[in-house]
Amino acid sequence: MTEDYNERELEDALVANVTKFLVELGTGFAYMGRQYRLQVGEKEIFIDLLFYNTRIHAYCCVELKTGSFQASYLGQLGLYVTAVNHKLKTDHDNPTIGLLICKDKDNIEAQYSLEAYNLPLGISQYELSELIPNEIKSSLPSIEQIELTLEQLSENIE
């Protein structure tokens, strides 16, 4: 992933390591798709990652954000959860769960934001270093090495 990675790159990294990600989510999760398309009124929405848990019989919408937590992200996730409840969930399924994964969060702000919703939503933060497989990590240059190379290149251009 690049230094200024975007949500698509984060999503690509998670999908590339989907087995590891499923293990981290817990037992019973089945991968349903990425950028899962649903028609909501006149608009299309795209859920970053959609899973189904076979043990608790519930869908799980995952929304990925590369920045810090913002309360407005829960509105977007709430739309996805509600849409899945209306469009995909059957009478045999439990209510859909929403998981917002952000770069970081203020726990008090997240708690207060979650208390405003009656939907089963959660917020988690990720560590970029955990997304890069160990066999690749050792072959990647450090940030210091990249900065040094860029400095040398800029000196050569002058």
C-alpha positions as CSV (number, residue, x, y, z in Angstrom):
1,M,0.0,0.0,0.0
2,T,1.1,3.5,-0.7
3,E,1.9,6.0,2.1
4,D,-1.2,8.0,1.3
5,Y,-3.4,5.0,0.8
6,N,-7.1,5.4,0.0
7,E,-10.1,3.3,1.0
8,R,-9.8,1.2,-2.1
9,E,-6.2,0.2,-1.3
10,L,-7.2,-0.6,2.3
11,E,-10.1,-2.7,0.9
12,D,-7.7,-4.5,-1.5
13,A,-5.3,-5.3,1.3
14,L,-8.1,-6.8,3.4
15,V,-9.5,-8.8,0.5
16,A,-6.1,-10.1,-0.4
17,N,-5.9,-11.4,3.2
18,V,-9.5,-12.4,3.5
19,T,-8.8,-15.6,5.3
20,K,-6.8,-13.9,8.0
21,F,-9.5,-11.2,8.2
22,L,-12.2,-13.8,8.6
23,V,-10.3,-15.4,11.4
24,E,-10.0,-12.1,13.1
25,L,-13.7,-11.4,12.7
26,G,-14.5,-14.7,14.5
27,T,-16.0,-18.1,13.8
28,G,-18.7,-18.6,11.2
29,F,-18.1,-15.6,8.9
30,A,-18.6,-16.2,5.2
31,Y,-17.5,-13.6,2.6
32,M,-20.3,-12.3,0.5
33,G,-18.5,-9.7,-1.6
34,R,-16.8,-6.3,-1.8
35,Q,-18.5,-3.2,-3.1
36,Y,-21.7,-5.1,-2.7
37,R,-24.3,-3.3,-4.7
38,L,-27.9,-2.6,-3.5
39,Q,-30.6,-0.5,-5.0
40,V,-32.1,1.9,-2.5
41,G,-34.8,4.1,-4.0
42,E,-33.4,5.8,-7.0
43,K,-29.8,5.3,-5.9
44,E,-27.3,2.5,-5.8
45,I,-25.3,2.0,-2.7
46,F,-22.1,0.0,-2.4
47,I,-21.2,-1.8,0.8
48,D,-17.4,-2.0,1.2
49,L,-17.4,-5.6,2.5
50,L,-20.4,-7.8,3.2
51,F,-20.2,-11.0,5.2
52,Y,-22.8,-13.5,6.6
53,N,-22.3,-15.2,9.9
54,T,-23.5,-18.8,9.7
55,R,-23.5,-19.3,13.5
56,I,-25.6,-16.3,14.5
57,H,-27.5,-16.1,11.1
58,A,-26.9,-12.5,10.5
59,Y,-25.4,-10.3,7.7
60,C,-22.4,-8.1,8.6
61,C,-21.7,-4.8,6.7
62,V,-18.2,-3.5,7.0
63,E,-17.5,0.1,6.2
64,L,-13.8,1.1,5.8
65,K,-12.5,4.6,6.5
66,T,-8.8,5.6,6.1
67,G,-9.1,8.5,8.5
68,S,-10.1,9.1,12.1
69,F,-13.6,8.2,13.3
70,Q,-16.3,10.8,12.5
71,A,-19.8,10.4,13.9
72,S,-21.2,11.0,10.3
73,Y,-19.7,7.6,9.2
74,L,-22.3,5.9,11.4
75,G,-25.1,7.4,9.3
76,Q,-23.7,5.9,6.2
77,L,-23.2,2.5,7.9
78,G,-26.7,2.7,9.4
79,L,-28.1,3.1,5.8
80,Y,-26.2,0.0,4.7
81,V,-27.4,-2.1,7.7
82,T,-31.1,-1.0,7.2
83,A,-30.9,-1.6,3.4
84,V,-29.6,-5.1,4.0
85,N,-32.3,-5.7,6.6
86,H,-34.9,-4.8,4.0
87,K,-33.3,-6.3,0.8
88,L,-31.4,-9.4,1.9
89,K,-32.4,-10.5,5.4
90,T,-35.1,-13.2,5.6
91,D,-37.4,-14.1,8.5
92,H,-34.8,-16.8,9.5
93,D,-32.0,-14.2,9.9
94,N,-31.2,-12.1,12.8
95,P,-30.8,-8.3,12.4
96,T,-27.8,-7.2,10.4
97,I,-24.7,-6.0,12.2
98,G,-22.6,-3.0,11.1
99,L,-18.9,-2.7,11.7
100,L,-17.0,0.6,11.0
101,I,-13.3,0.2,10.7
102,C,-11.3,3.5,11.0
103,K,-7.7,4.4,11.3
104,D,-8.2,5.6,14.9
105,K,-11.0,6.8,17.2
106,D,-11.7,8.7,20.3
107,N,-13.4,6.1,22.6
108,I,-15.7,8.6,24.3
109,E,-16.8,10.2,21.0
110,A,-17.4,6.7,19.6
111,Q,-19.4,5.7,22.6
112,Y,-21.6,8.8,22.5
113,S,-22.1,8.4,18.8
114,L,-23.1,4.7,19.1
115,E,-25.6,5.5,21.9
116,A,-27.6,7.5,19.4
117,Y,-28.4,4.4,17.3
118,N,-30.7,1.4,18.0
119,L,-28.9,-0.7,15.4
120,P,-26.2,-3.2,16.2
121,L,-23.2,-1.1,15.2
122,G,-19.5,-1.3,16.2
123,I,-16.4,0.7,15.6
124,S,-12.9,-0.7,15.4
125,Q,-9.5,0.7,14.5
126,Y,-6.8,-1.0,12.4
127,E,-3.1,-1.0,12.3
128,L,-1.6,-0.7,8.9
129,S,1.3,-2.9,9.8
130,E,-1.1,-5.7,10.4
131,L,-2.4,-5.6,6.8
132,I,0.9,-6.3,5.2
133,P,1.9,-10.0,5.0
134,N,5.1,-10.8,6.9
135,E,6.8,-12.3,3.8
136,I,6.4,-8.9,2.0
137,K,7.2,-6.7,5.0
138,S,10.9,-7.6,5.0
139,S,11.2,-6.7,1.3
140,L,9.6,-3.3,1.6
141,P,11.8,-0.2,2.2
142,S,11.3,1.7,5.5
143,I,9.8,5.2,5.4
144,E,13.3,6.5,6.2
145,Q,14.8,4.7,3.2
146,I,12.1,6.1,0.9
147,E,12.7,9.6,2.2
148,L,16.4,9.3,1.7
149,T,15.9,8.1,-1.8
150,L,13.6,11.0,-2.6
151,E,16.1,13.5,-1.2
152,Q,18.9,12.0,-3.3
153,L,16.7,12.1,-6.4
154,S,15.8,15.7,-5.8
155,E,19.5,16.6,-5.3
156,N,20.3,14.9,-8.6
157,I,17.6,16.9,-10.4
158,E,18.9,20.2,-9.1
